[in-house]
Amino acid sequence: MSSEIRDINLAESGERKIEWVKRNCDLLRTLEKEFSETKPFAGKKVALSVHLEAKTAYLCKVLAAGGADMYITGSNPLSTQDDVAAALVAAGLEVHAWYDCTPEEYNTHIRNVLKVGPNIIIDDGGDLVNMMHTEFVDLIPNVIGGCEETTTGILRLEAMNRDKTLKFPMVKVNNADCKHFFDNRYGTGQSVWDGINRTTNLIVAGKRVVVAGYGWCGKGVAMRAKGLGARVIITEIDPVKAIEAVMDGFDVMPMNEAAKVGDFFVTVTGCDKVIDAEDFAVMKDGAILCNAGHFDCEIDMAGLRKIAVETREMRKNIMGYKLPTGQWIFILAEGRLVNLAAGDGHPAEIMDMSFAIQALSAKYLVEHASELTEKLIDVPRAVDNDVAVRKLSFLGKHIDTLTPEQEKYLNSSAV
């Protein structure tokens, strides 16, 4: 099957983007060299659905260097960059994706990368795995296993595992320390505000920013908002996380109360209808809402469209909705992932760590295929530590090591 992209003539622009990423991804460059020599994925088909921009593209090229036959699509209709997709096709990889595809086109692209009968699945949000289990059951025996990039995808996998419907092993890449500590916190924190700032061109200092959810992503968004001078409010359903937010210096209140005072709203929960019609009704005129969770369900967009008496595009990636009470509410990037739909996603150095975890986890699946019995697998500690040690080296930092006497002391029951 041939690739399906917007325009192969955009390849040169995409190649420049990928080259810039490569320059700033020390870990992936090292793995590309190692994989080129060892070919751990020789003869293996890899189906990948991740936000299709330059950092993802470089991961694809690293896996291809390791011998993988790559079949690539995006994981969000608004995060695919057409020039990057073209660059991958020009490099000989198969791609089915384009920016602003319809839901039907998006599902067709997913189908096309699964039709080949992949051996490894690399997923971001769970759409590949879900469709494999519903439409391509006959191809499941080909699958050694897969890797899931994000919290939302792991929640879906855990539900499947509880229902005993998950048919092949999946590595929980998001839960690796070198992923969620840095990607979810520092990556999301920086890229969300990059997307908001470049889209709105408004000041953050002095504004009230409401962050829905105080997981690792919420912590990063709140920390960066505070650094920009905002007064930050956290909404939560978890009492422990709420206490943590208070002790980190933030206010905590229910969403319906926060809705009355917020200037910016950022949802990062993985849940649906976190901001709904009751919240819209009490918001101040000019409130700006965006989402940084995987799916576009955290802000009730269907409910907002239903009650709006007027809509107007204010500028690129900002849609205004006028409520019956007269105030305007502004939604960024259609309620989709603001850092990717209205920005370039996480910084390259952060995704270098996350995608190194992905690549090494995929290698682990191939090397241990006959030994895997569990359907949900943690990233092996050796893989996590390998990435951390390499990253520290590239940062020019060094740490202490235990002496034999210290190891003996720590492993002894005697005090």
Backbone hydrogen bonds in HBPLUS format (Angstrom, degrees):
<---DONOR---> <-ACCEPTOR-->    atom                        ^
c    i                          cat <-CA-CA->   ^        H-A-AA   ^      H-
h    n   atom  resd res      DA  || num        DHA   H-A  angle D-A-AA Bond
n    s   type  num  typ     dist DA aas  dist angle  dist       angle   num
A0004-GLU N   A0095-VAL O   2.82 MM  91  6.21 152.3  1.89 150.6 160.0     1
A0097-ALA N   A0004-GLU O   3.03 MM  93  6.38 147.1  2.14 164.4 171.9     2
A0010-LEU N   A0007-ASP O   3.14 MM   3  5.86 168.3  2.15 120.7 123.3     3
A0011-ALA N   A0008-ILE O   3.16 MM   3  5.69 161.0  2.20 120.9 122.5     4
A0014-GLY N   A0010-LEU O   3.36 MM   4  6.68 162.6  2.39 151.5 156.5     5
A0015-GLU N   A0011-ALA O   2.79 MM   4  6.03 155.0  1.85 158.6 166.3     6
A0016-ARG N   A0012-GLU O   3.16 MM   4  6.43 152.3  2.24 146.3 152.2     7
A0017-LYS N   A0013-SER O   3.23 MM   4  6.57 153.7  2.30 145.3 152.1     8
A0018-ILE N   A0014-GLY O   2.96 MM   4  6.27 161.1  2.00 154.1 158.8     9
A0019-GLU N   A0015-GLU O   2.92 MM   4  6.08 156.6  1.98 147.2 153.8    10
A0020-TRP N   A0016-ARG O   3.06 MM   4  6.27 150.9  2.15 144.4 151.2    11
A0021-VAL N   A0017-LYS O   3.09 MM   4  6.42 158.0  2.14 148.7 154.3    12
A0022-LYS N   A0018-ILE O   2.87 MM   4  6.13 164.8  1.89 153.4 157.7    13
A0023-ARG N   A0019-GLU O   3.05 MM   4  6.24 153.3  2.12 143.6 150.0    14
A0024-ASN N   A0021-VAL O   2.89 MM   3  5.23 135.0  2.09 106.1 119.1    15
A0025-CYS N   A0022-LYS O   3.28 MM   3  5.16 172.9  2.28 107.3 108.5    16
A0029-ARG N   A0025-CYS O   3.06 MM   4  6.21 155.3  2.12 150.4 157.9    17
A0030-THR N   A0026-ASP O   3.07 MM   4  6.28 155.6  2.13 145.3 151.3    18
A0031-LEU N   A0027-LEU O   2.94 MM   4  6.29 159.1  1.98 152.5 158.7    19
A0032-GLU N   A0028-LEU O   2.79 MM   4  5.94 152.9  1.86 147.3 154.8    20
A0033-LYS N   A0029-ARG O   3.15 MM   4  6.42 156.6  2.20 145.0 149.8    21
A0034-GLU N   A0030-THR O   3.01 MM   4  6.32 162.6  2.04 149.5 154.5    22
A0035-PHE N   A0031-LEU O   2.72 MM   4  5.81 171.5  1.73 157.3 160.1    23
A0036-SER N   A0032-GLU O   2.96 MM   4  5.98 148.7  2.06 140.0 148.4    24
A0037-GLU N   A0034-GLU O   3.09 MM   3  5.38 134.7  2.30 101.9 113.9    25
A0038-THR N   A0034-GLU O   2.98 MM   4  6.25 156.5  2.03 152.5 159.8    26
A0039-LYS N   A0035-PHE O   2.77 MM   4  5.14 157.7  1.82 141.0 145.5    27
A0042-ALA N   A0039-LYS O   3.33 MM   3  5.41 163.8  2.36 114.2 113.0    28
A0041-PHE N   A0066-GLY O   2.84 MM  25  5.38 151.0  1.92 147.2 150.3    29
A0044-LYS N   A0041-PHE O   2.93 MM   3  5.29 157.7  1.98 141.1 138.6    30
A0069-ASP N   A0044-LYS O   2.90 MM  25  6.19 169.8  1.91 161.8 165.3    31
A0119-ASN N   A0045-LYS O   2.81 MM  74  5.23 156.1  1.86 133.5 141.2    32
A0120-ILE N   A0045-LYS O   3.07 MM  75  6.43 157.1  2.12 159.6 163.1    33
A0046-VAL N   A0069-ASP O   2.90 MM  23  6.04 169.1  1.91 155.4 157.6    34
A0071-TYR N   A0046-VAL O   2.90 MM  25  6.10 149.7  1.99 169.6 166.8    35
A0047-ALA N   A0120-ILE O   2.95 MM  73  6.36 159.2  1.99 167.4 167.4    36
A0122-ILE N   A0047-ALA O   2.85 MM  75  6.25 163.8  1.88 161.2 165.3    37
A0048-LEU N   A0071-TYR O   2.90 MM  23  6.23 162.1  1.93 160.8 164.1    38
A0073-THR N   A0048-LEU O   2.88 MM  25  6.23 149.4  1.97 162.3 172.0    39
A0049-SER N   A0122-ILE O   2.85 MM  73  6.29 160.8  1.89 166.8 173.3    40
A0053-GLU N   A0051-HIS O   2.98 MM   2  6.03 124.3  2.30 113.0  97.1    41
A0081-GLN N   A0052-LEU O   2.91 MM  29  6.23 156.3  1.97 171.2 163.9    42
A0057-ALA N   A0053-GLU O   2.95 MM   4  6.15 157.9  2.00 155.3 162.5    43
A0058-TYR N   A0054-ALA O   3.00 MM   4  6.28 149.2  2.10 144.4 151.3    44
A0059-LEU N   A0055-LYS O   3.14 MM   4  6.49 155.2  2.21 144.8 151.1    45
A0060-CYS N   A0056-THR O   2.96 MM   4  6.34 157.0  2.01 152.2 158.5    46
A0061-LYS N   A0057-ALA O   3.02 MM   4  6.37 150.8  2.10 145.7 153.4    47
A0062-VAL N   A0058-TYR O   2.90 MM   4  6.19 147.4  2.01 149.1 158.3    48
A0063-LEU N   A0059-LEU O   2.97 MM   4  6.29 161.7  2.01 157.0 160.8    49
A0064-ALA N   A0060-CYS O   2.91 MM   4  6.12 154.6  1.98 144.6 152.4    50
A0065-ALA N   A0061-LYS O   2.90 MM   4  6.05 144.8  2.03 136.9 146.2    51
A0066-GLY N   A0062-VAL O   3.20 MM   4  6.53 131.6  2.45 135.2 147.4    52
A0066-GLY N   A0063-LEU O   2.99 MM   3  5.03 131.2  2.24  95.0 108.7    53
A0068-ALA N   A0063-LEU O   3.20 MM   5  5.70 160.8  2.24 143.8 138.8    54
A0067-GLY N   A0064-ALA O   2.94 MM   3  5.15 157.8  1.99 112.3 114.5    55
A0072-ILE N   A0094-GLU O   2.96 MM  22  6.17 165.2  1.99 147.4 152.3    56
A0096-HIS N   A0072-ILE O   2.80 MM  24  6.17 158.3  1.85 166.1 173.2    57
A0079-SER N   A0076-ASN O   3.26 MM   3  5.50 165.0  2.29 112.0 116.4    58
A0100-ASP N   A0077-PRO O   2.66 MM  23  4.97 141.1  1.80 155.0 154.9    59
A0084-VAL N   A0081-GLN O   3.04 MM   3  5.44 124.8  2.35 107.0 120.8    60
A0085-ALA N   A0081-GLN O   3.05 MM   4  6.41 159.2  2.09 155.7 162.2    61
A0086-ALA N   A0082-ASP O   3.00 MM   4  6.17 155.6  2.06 141.8 148.4    62
A0087-ALA N   A0083-ASP O   3.01 MM   4  6.21 149.4  2.10 138.3 146.2    63
A0088-LEU N   A0084-VAL O   3.11 MM   4  6.43 151.9  2.19 149.9 156.1    64
A0089-VAL N   A0085-ALA O   3.15 MM   4  6.48 157.7  2.20 148.5 154.3    65
A0090-ALA N   A0086-ALA O   2.88 MM   4  6.14 158.8  1.93 151.6 157.9    66
A0091-ALA N   A0087-ALA O   3.05 MM   4  6.24 130.7  2.31 134.1 146.6    67
A0091-ALA N   A0088-LEU O   3.09 MM   3  4.99 130.2  2.35  91.5 105.3    68
A0093-LEU N   A0088-LEU O   3.03 MM   5  5.50 164.2  2.06 150.8 146.2    69
A0092-GLY N   A0089-VAL O   2.92 MM   3  5.12 160.5  1.95 108.6 114.2    70
A0106-TYR N   A0102-THR O   2.81 MM   4  6.04 161.9  1.84 159.4 164.9    71
A0107-ASN N   A0103-PRO O   3.08 MM   4  6.27 161.5  2.11 145.5 149.2    72
A0108-THR N   A0104-GLU O   3.00 MM   4  6.24 149.8  2.10 143.5 152.4    73
A0109-HIS N   A0105-GLU O   2.92 MM   4  6.20 154.0  1.98 151.9 158.2    74
A0110-ILE N   A0106-TYR O   3.08 MM   4  6.44 156.0  2.14 147.3 153.7    75
A0111-ARG N   A0107-ASN O   2.92 MM   4  6.18 161.8  1.95 147.9 152.8    76
A0112-ASN N   A0108-THR O   2.93 MM   4  6.16 155.1  1.99 147.8 154.4    77
A0113-VAL N   A0109-HIS O   3.30 MM   4  6.64 145.5  2.43 146.9 153.6    78
A0114-LEU N   A0111-ARG O   3.03 MM   3  5.14 136.1  2.23  99.7 112.7    79
A0115-LYS N   A0111-ARG O   2.90 MM   4  6.05 142.6  2.04 156.7 166.7    80
A0117-GLY N   A0114-LEU O   3.03 MM   3  5.76 170.0  2.04 124.5 127.8    81
A0144-ILE N   A0119-ASN O   2.70 MM  25  5.34 154.7  1.76 137.3 144.4    82
A0121-ILE N   A0145-GLY O   3.16 MM  24  6.50 149.8  2.25 135.1 143.6    83
A0147-CYS N   A0121-ILE O   2.82 MM  26  6.37 145.9  1.93 156.0 167.5    84
A0123-ASP N   A0147-CYS O   2.89 MM  24  6.14 168.7  1.90 175.3 176.7    85
A0149-GLU N   A0123-ASP O   2.94 MM  26  6.16 154.6  2.00 147.2 155.0    86
A0130-ASN N   A0126-GLY O   2.94 MM   4  5.99 162.3  1.97 149.9 155.5    87
A0131-MET N   A0127-ASP O   3.06 MM   4  6.13 168.8  2.07 146.4 149.3    88
A0132-MET N   A0128-LEU O   2.91 MM   4  6.06 155.5  1.97 150.6 158.2    89
A0133-HIS N   A0129-VAL O   3.09 MM   4  6.30 150.6  2.18 147.0 153.6    90
A0134-THR N   A0130-ASN O   3.13 MM   4  6.36 124.4  2.45 137.9 152.6    91
A0134-THR N   A0131-MET O   3.16 MM   3  5.00 138.7  2.34  93.7 105.4    92
A0135-GLU N   A0131-MET O   2.76 MM   4  5.50 170.8  1.77 153.6 156.5    93
A0139-LEU N   A0136-PHE O   2.92 MM   3  5.47 154.6  1.99 114.9 122.9    94
A0140-ILE N   A0137-VAL O   3.15 MM   3  5.34 160.1  2.19 107.4 113.6    95
A0142-ASN N   A0139-LEU O   3.00 MM   3  5.69 153.2  2.07 119.7 127.4    96
A0143-VAL N   A0140-ILE O   2.90 MM   3  5.37 155.3  1.96 120.0 127.5    97
A0146-GLY N   A0169-PRO O   2.89 MM  23  6.44 139.9  2.05 141.9 154.6    98
A0171-VAL N   A0146-GLY O   2.73 MM  25  6.14 162.9  1.76 147.9 150.2    99
A0148-GLU N   A0171-VAL O   2.96 MM  23  6.23 165.8  1.98 175.8 171.7   100
A0154-ILE N   A0150-THR O   3.11 MM   4  6.44 153.6  2.18 150.3 158.1   101
A0155-LEU N   A0151-THR O   2.94 MM   4  6.26 154.1  2.01 155.4 162.8   102
A0156-ARG N   A0152-THR O   3.14 MM   4  6.47 153.4  2.21 146.9 153.6   103
A0157-LEU N   A0153-GLY O   2.93 MM   4  6.22 153.8  2.00 145.5 153.3   104
A0158-GLU N   A0154-ILE O   2.80 MM   4  5.99 159.1  1.84 152.7 158.0   105
A0159-ALA N   A0155-LEU O   3.11 MM   4  6.31 151.2  2.19 141.0 148.2   106
A0160-MET N   A0156-ARG O   3.05 MM   4  6.35 157.0  2.11 146.5 152.5   107
A0161-ASN N   A0157-LEU O   2.79 MM   4  6.04 155.5  1.85 150.8 158.3   108
A0162-ARG N   A0158-GLU O   2.90 MM   4  6.11 155.0  1.97 145.1 151.3   109
A0163-ASP N   A0159-ALA O   3.06 MM   4  6.28 150.2  2.16 141.8 150.0   110
A0165-THR N   A0160-MET O   2.90 MM   5  5.18 169.8  1.92 151.8 151.5   111
A0164-LYS N   A0161-ASN O   3.03 MM   3  4.80 153.1  2.10  96.9 105.0   112
A0170-MET N   A0375-LYS O   2.72 MM 205  6.00 147.5  1.83 146.8 153.7   113
A0377-ILE N   A0170-MET O   2.89 MM 207  5.96 166.6  1.91 153.2 152.7   114
A0173-VAL N   A0171-VAL O   2.98 MM   2  5.68 129.2  2.25 107.4  92.3   115
A0172-LYS N   A0377-ILE O   2.80 MM 205  6.05 162.1  1.83 168.6 171.6   116
A0175-ASN N   A0172-LYS O   3.07 MM   3  5.66 142.4  2.21 113.3 122.7   117
A0176-ALA N   A0173-VAL O   3.04 MM   3  5.53 163.9  2.07 117.8 123.0   118
A0179-LYS N   A0176-ALA O   2.96 MM   3  5.17 156.1  2.02 107.4 114.6   119
A0180-HIS N   A0176-ALA O   3.01 MM   4  6.32 147.5  2.12 174.2 174.6   120
A0181-PHE N   A0177-ASP O   3.20 MM   4  5.54 148.3  2.30 133.9 143.3   121
A0183-ASP N   A0179-LYS O   2.69 MM   4  5.28 140.0  1.85 155.7 169.4   122
A0186-TYR N   A0182-PHE O   2.89 MM   4  5.18 120.6  2.25 122.8 138.7   123
A0187-GLY N   A0182-PHE O   2.92 MM   5  6.32 155.4  1.98 152.9 158.9   124
A0188-THR N   A0183-ASP O   2.98 MM   5  6.46 137.9  2.16 156.2 169.0   125
A0189-GLY N   A0185-ARG O   3.04 MM   4  5.79 151.1  2.13 131.9 141.1   126
A0190-GLN N   A0186-TYR O   3.11 MM   4  6.11 165.2  2.13 141.7 145.2   127
A0191-SER N   A0187-GLY O   2.93 MM   4  5.99 169.8  1.94 156.2 159.2   128
A0192-VAL N   A0188-THR O   2.91 MM   4  5.68 162.4  1.94 149.4 153.3   129
A0194-ASP N   A0190-GLN O   2.95 MM   4  6.13 141.3  2.10 143.8 155.9   130
A0195-GLY N   A0191-SER O   2.94 MM   4  6.13 159.7  1.98 146.1 150.2   131
A0196-ILE N   A0192-VAL O   2.93 MM   4  6.23 160.1  1.97 149.2 155.0   132
A0197-ASN N   A0193-TRP O   2.90 MM   4  5.78 165.6  1.92 140.0 144.9   133
A0198-ARG N   A0194-ASP O   3.01 MM   4  6.04 166.5  2.03 149.0 153.1   134
A0199-THR N   A0195-GLY O   3.17 MM   4  6.06 140.8  2.33 135.1 144.9   135
A0200-THR N   A0196-ILE O   2.90 MM   4  5.98 167.2  1.91 157.5 160.5   136
A0201-ASN N   A0197-ASN O   2.92 MM   4  5.27 151.6  2.00 134.2 143.3   137
A0207-LYS N   A0204-VAL O   2.99 MM   3  5.54 162.5  2.02 138.2 141.5   138
A0206-GLY N   A0229-GLY O   2.90 MM  23  5.88 173.2  1.91 126.9 124.8   139
A0231-ARG N   A0207-LYS O   2.83 MM  24  6.10 168.4  1.84 161.7 165.7   140
A0263-ASP N   A0208-ARG O   2.81 MM  55  5.23 168.4  1.82 144.5 147.7   141
A0264-PHE N   A0208-ARG O   3.13 MM  56  6.49 163.1  2.16 151.9 156.0   142
A0209-VAL N   A0231-ARG O   2.90 MM  22  6.13 154.5  1.97 144.1 152.5   143
A0233-ILE N   A0209-VAL O   2.84 MM  24  6.11 163.3  1.86 158.8 160.4   144
A0210-VAL N   A0264-PHE O   2.79 MM  54  6.12 170.2  1.80 156.1 157.5   145
A0266-VAL N   A0210-VAL O   2.85 MM  56  6.26 158.5  1.89 166.7 171.8   146
A0211-VAL N   A0233-ILE O   2.83 MM  22  6.22 164.4  1.86 169.8 172.9   147
A0235-THR N   A0211-VAL O   3.08 MM  24  6.40 156.3  2.14 147.3 148.5   148
A0212-ALA N   A0266-VAL O   2.86 MM  54  6.18 164.9  1.88 155.8 161.0   149
A0268-VAL N   A0212-ALA O   2.89 MM  56  5.79 158.3  1.94 156.0 159.6   150
A0213-GLY N   A0235-THR O   2.91 MM  22  5.96 157.7  1.96 163.0 164.6   151
A0219-LYS N   A0215-GLY O   2.82 MM   4  6.02 155.3  1.88 154.1 161.1   152
A0220-GLY N   A0216-TRP O   3.16 MM   4  6.37 156.1  2.22 141.7 147.2   153
A0221-VAL N   A0217-CYS O   2.98 MM   4  6.30 161.6  2.01 156.4 161.2   154
A0222-ALA N   A0218-GLY O   2.90 MM   4  6.00 165.5  1.92 151.4 155.6   155
A0223-MET N   A0219-LYS O   2.90 MM   4  5.98 159.2  1.94 146.6 152.8   156
A0224-ARG N   A0220-GLY O   3.09 MM   4  6.24 162.6  2.12 147.9 151.7   157
A0225-ALA N   A0221-VAL O   2.97 MM   4  6.14 154.1  2.04 144.8 152.6   158
A0226-LYS N   A0222-ALA O   2.93 MM   4  6.14 159.2  1.97 150.3 155.6   159
A0227-GLY N   A0223-MET O   3.00 MM   4  6.26 151.4  2.09 140.7 149.0   160
A0228-LEU N   A0224-ARG O   2.96 MM   4  6.23 133.1  2.18 141.1 153.3   161
A0228-LEU N   A0225-ALA O   3.11 MM   3  5.07 130.6  2.36  93.5 106.9   162
A0230-ALA N   A0225-ALA O   3.00 MM   5  5.45 162.3  2.03 152.4 147.1   163
A0229-GLY N   A0226-LYS O   2.97 MM   3  5.14 157.6  2.02 106.1 112.7   164
A0251-ASP N   A0232-VAL O   3.27 MM  19  6.52 164.5  2.30 158.9 154.4   165
A0234-ILE N   A0251-ASP O   2.79 MM  17  6.09 163.2  1.82 149.6 154.1   166
A0253-MET N   A0234-ILE O   3.22 MM  19  6.65 152.1  2.30 158.0 165.4   167
A0242-ALA N   A0238-ASP O   2.97 MM   4  6.18 151.5  2.05 150.9 160.1   168
A0243-ILE N   A0239-PRO O   3.00 MM   4  6.23 153.7  2.07 143.1 148.7   169
A0244-GLU N   A0240-VAL O   3.00 MM   4  6.32 159.7  2.04 149.2 155.0   170
A0245-ALA N   A0241-LYS O   2.90 MM   4  6.17 153.9  1.96 147.1 153.7   171
A0246-VAL N   A0242-ALA O   3.03 MM   4  6.35 156.0  2.09 147.7 153.7   172
A0247-MET N   A0243-ILE O   2.92 MM   4  6.23 163.0  1.95 155.7 160.1   173
A0248-ASP N   A0244-GLU O   2.86 MM   4  6.09 124.2  2.18 139.3 154.9   174
A0248-ASP N   A0245-ALA O   3.16 MM   3  4.96 134.9  2.37  90.8 103.6   175
A0250-PHE N   A0245-ALA O   3.01 MM   5  5.53 163.1  2.04 152.3 149.2   176
A0249-GLY N   A0246-VAL O   2.95 MM   3  5.24 156.0  2.01 107.5 113.9   177
A0257-GLU N   A0254-PRO O   3.09 MM   3  5.49 137.0  2.29 108.0 119.2   178
A0258-ALA N   A0254-PRO O   2.99 MM   4  6.29 164.3  2.01 155.0 160.1   179
A0259-ALA N   A0255-MET O   2.70 MM   4  5.78 148.9  1.80 155.3 163.1   180
A0260-LYS N   A0257-GLU O   3.19 MM   3  5.63 146.9  2.31 107.2 115.5   181
A0261-VAL N   A0258-ALA O   3.07 MM   3  5.58 148.9  2.17 113.5 121.8   182
A0262-GLY N   A0258-ALA O   3.03 MM   4  5.94 141.9  2.17 163.3 174.6   183
A0288-ILE N   A0263-ASP O   2.90 MM  25  6.17 170.0  1.91 156.1 159.2   184
A0265-PHE N   A0288-ILE O   2.83 MM  23  6.24 140.3  1.99 157.4 165.8   185
A0290-CYS N   A0265-PHE O   2.89 MM  25  6.14 142.5  2.03 147.3 159.0   186
A0267-THR N   A0290-CYS O   3.12 MM  23  6.64 152.4  2.20 141.7 149.4   187
A0292-ALA N   A0267-THR O   2.76 MM  25  5.80 167.4  1.78 165.2 166.1   188
A0273-LYS N   A0297-CYS O   2.81 MM  24  6.12 161.0  1.84 154.5 147.8   189
A0274-VAL N   A0298-GLU O   2.73 MM  24  5.08 129.7  1.98 127.3 143.2   190
A0275-ILE N   A0298-GLU O   3.12 MM  23  6.55 155.2  2.19 159.0 161.8   191
A0300-ASP N   A0275-ILE O   2.99 MM  25  6.15 170.8  2.00 175.1 174.3   192
A0279-ASP N   A0276-ASP O   2.97 MM   3  5.37 125.2  2.27 107.9 121.9   193
A0280-PHE N   A0276-ASP O   2.96 MM   4  6.30 160.8  1.99 156.1 162.4   194
A0281-ALA N   A0277-ALA O   3.08 MM   4  6.18 160.1  2.12 148.9 153.2   195
A0282-VAL N   A0279-ASP O   3.18 MM   3  5.66 145.3  2.31 110.0 118.4   196
A0283-MET N   A0280-PHE O   3.16 MM   3  5.38 162.6  2.19 110.8 116.2   197
A0287-ALA N   A0284-LYS O   3.25 MM   3  5.82 149.8  2.34 142.6 138.0   198
A0286-GLY N   A0328-TRP O   2.74 MM  42  5.37 163.2  1.77 151.6 156.0   199
A0330-PHE N   A0287-ALA O   2.89 MM  43  6.17 176.5  1.89 170.2 171.3   200
A0289-LEU N   A0330-PHE O   2.77 MM  41  6.12 167.5  1.79 170.1 174.4   201
A0332-LEU N   A0289-LEU O   2.96 MM  43  6.29 160.6  2.00 168.9 175.2   202
A0338-VAL N   A0291-ASN O   2.86 MM  47  5.89 164.0  1.89 167.7 172.6   203
A0301-MET N   A0299-ILE O   2.70 MM   2  5.62 120.6  2.05 119.3 101.8   204
A0304-LEU N   A0300-ASP O   2.97 MM   4  6.26 151.7  2.05 147.3 155.9   205
A0305-ARG N   A0301-MET O   2.90 MM   4  6.10 164.5  1.92 154.0 157.2   206
A0306-LYS N   A0302-ALA O   3.09 MM   4  6.22 145.7  2.21 139.4 148.7   207
A0307-ILE N   A0303-GLY O   3.21 MM   4  6.48 149.8  2.31 144.7 150.7   208
A0308-ALA N   A0304-LEU O   3.01 MM   4  6.01 138.9  2.18 149.2 160.0   209
A0309-VAL N   A0322-LYS O   2.79 MM  13  5.71 158.1  1.84 162.7 169.4   210
A0322-LYS N   A0310-GLU O   2.80 MM  12  5.07 173.3  1.81 154.6 156.8   211
A0312-ARG N   A0320-GLY O   2.96 MM   8  5.02 150.6  2.05 136.0 140.7   212
A0320-GLY N   A0312-ARG O   2.66 MM   8  5.02 170.7  1.66 154.6 155.7   213
A0314-MET N   A0318-ILE O   2.93 MM   4  5.58 146.4  2.05 145.0 155.0   214
A0318-ILE N   A0315-ARG O   2.91 MM   3  5.38 148.3  2.02 149.4 142.7   215
A0333-ALA N   A0317-ASN O   2.92 MM  16  4.64 156.3  1.98 123.3 129.6   216
A0319-MET N   A0331-ILE O   3.00 MM  12  5.33 167.5  2.02 152.4 154.4   217
A0331-ILE N   A0319-MET O   2.89 MM  12  5.33 167.4  1.91 154.4 155.9   218
A0321-TYR N   A0329-ILE O   2.80 MM   8  5.22 152.3  1.88 151.7 161.2   219
A0329-ILE N   A0321-TYR O   2.87 MM   8  5.22 159.4  1.91 143.7 149.9   220
A0323-LEU N   A0327-GLN O   2.94 MM   4  5.65 171.9  1.95 164.6 165.4   221
A0326-GLY N   A0323-LEU O   2.86 MM   3  5.35 164.3  1.89 118.7 123.5   222
A0335-GLY N   A0332-LEU O   3.06 MM   3  5.99 166.4  2.08 128.7 132.6   223
A0336-ARG N   A0333-ALA O   2.89 MM   3  5.62 167.8  1.90 126.2 130.1   224
A0340-LEU N   A0337-LEU O   3.23 MM   3  5.64 145.9  2.35 108.1 117.2   225
A0341-ALA N   A0337-LEU O   2.71 MM   4  5.63 166.5  1.73 168.6 172.9   226
A0342-ALA N   A0338-VAL O   3.07 MM   4  5.18 142.2  2.22 119.7 127.8   227
A0345-GLY N   A0339-ASN O   2.82 MM   6  5.05 141.4  1.97 159.6 147.1   228
A0350-ILE N   A0347-PRO O   3.12 MM   3  5.47 130.8  2.37 105.7 118.1   229
A0351-MET N   A0347-PRO O   3.13 MM   4  6.49 166.4  2.14 159.2 162.4   230
A0352-ASP N   A0348-ALA O   2.87 MM   4  6.00 134.5  2.07 146.4 159.5   231
A0353-MET N   A0350-ILE O   3.07 MM   3  5.60 132.5  2.31 108.9 118.7   232
A0354-SER N   A0350-ILE O   3.34 MM   4  6.78 162.8  2.37 146.7 150.4   233
A0355-PHE N   A0351-MET O   2.80 MM   4  5.77 168.8  1.82 150.7 154.2   234
A0356-ALA N   A0352-ASP O   3.04 MM   4  5.97 135.3  2.25 129.3 140.7   235
A0357-ILE N   A0353-MET O   3.05 MM   4  6.35 154.5  2.12 148.7 154.8   236
A0358-GLN N   A0354-SER O   3.02 MM   4  6.40 152.0  2.10 140.3 148.4   237
A0359-ALA N   A0355-PHE O   2.91 MM   4  6.07 168.3  1.92 145.5 147.8   238
A0360-LEU N   A0356-ALA O   2.95 MM   4  6.08 167.6  1.96 151.4 155.0   239
A0361-SER N   A0357-ILE O   2.84 MM   4  5.86 146.7  1.95 145.9 155.4   240
A0362-ALA N   A0358-GLN O   2.94 MM   4  6.17 156.8  1.99 152.3 158.2   241
A0363-LYS N   A0359-ALA O   3.04 MM   4  6.29 153.8  2.11 142.3 149.7   242
A0364-TYR N   A0360-LEU O   2.92 MM   4  6.11 147.9  2.02 136.8 145.6   243
A0365-LEU N   A0361-SER O   2.99 MM   4  6.32 153.3  2.07 147.0 153.3   244
A0366-VAL N   A0362-ALA O   3.16 MM   4  6.51 158.9  2.21 149.2 153.6   245
A0367-GLU N   A0363-LYS O   2.99 MM   4  6.22 164.1  2.01 153.2 157.6   246
A0368-HIS N   A0364-TYR O   2.93 MM   4  5.99 140.0  2.09 149.1 158.7   247
A0371-GLU N   A0368-HIS O   2.91 MM   3  5.37 152.2  1.99 117.4 126.4   248
A0383-VAL N   A0380-PRO O   2.93 MM   3  5.33 127.6  2.21 107.3 120.6   249
A0384-ASP N   A0380-PRO O   3.13 MM   4  6.55 161.8  2.16 155.8 160.3   250
A0385-ASN N   A0381-ARG O   2.85 MM   4  6.02 169.4  1.87 155.8 158.7   251
A0386-ASP N   A0382-ALA O   2.91 MM   4  5.92 147.3  2.02 135.1 144.6   252
A0387-VAL N   A0383-VAL O   3.06 MM   4  6.33 162.9  2.09 154.1 156.7   253
A0388-ALA N   A0384-ASP O   3.02 MM   4  6.30 158.8  2.07 147.3 153.7   254
A0389-VAL N   A0385-ASN O   2.82 MM   4  5.98 164.8  1.84 154.6 157.9   255
A0390-ARG N   A0386-ASP O   3.03 MM   4  6.20 165.9  2.05 149.3 153.5   256
A0391-LYS N   A0387-VAL O   2.90 MM   4  6.03 161.9  1.93 148.8 154.4   257
A0392-LEU N   A0388-ALA O   2.94 MM   4  6.13 163.7  1.97 150.8 154.9   258
A0393-SER N   A0389-VAL O   3.11 MM   4  6.32 157.7  2.16 146.2 152.1   259
A0394-PHE N   A0390-ARG O   3.00 MM   4  6.36 156.8  2.06 151.9 157.9   260
A0395-LEU N   A0391-LYS O   2.93 MM   4  6.21 139.2  2.10 145.5 157.5   261
A0395-LEU N   A0392-LEU O   3.09 MM   3  4.97 124.2  2.42  91.1 106.0   262
A0397-LYS N   A0392-LEU O   3.00 MM   5  5.32 168.5  2.01 155.4 152.1   263
A0396-GLY N   A0393-SER O   2.96 MM   3  5.06 153.3  2.03 102.2 110.8   264
A0406-GLN N   A0403-THR O   3.03 MM   3  5.11 116.4  2.45  98.8 114.2   265
A0407-GLU N   A0403-THR O   2.95 MM   4  6.28 159.4  2.00 158.8 164.7   266
A0408-LYS N   A0404-PRO O   2.97 MM   4  6.16 156.3  2.03 145.0 151.5   267
A0409-TYR N   A0405-GLU O   2.93 MM   4  6.18 153.8  2.00 144.3 151.6   268
A0410-LEU N   A0406-GLN O   2.93 MM   4  6.17 165.0  1.95 153.1 156.2   269
A0411-ASN N   A0407-GLU O   3.05 MM   4  6.17 139.7  2.22 142.3 152.6   270
A0412-SER N   A0409-TYR O   3.26 MM   3  5.23 165.1  2.28 104.8 108.3   271
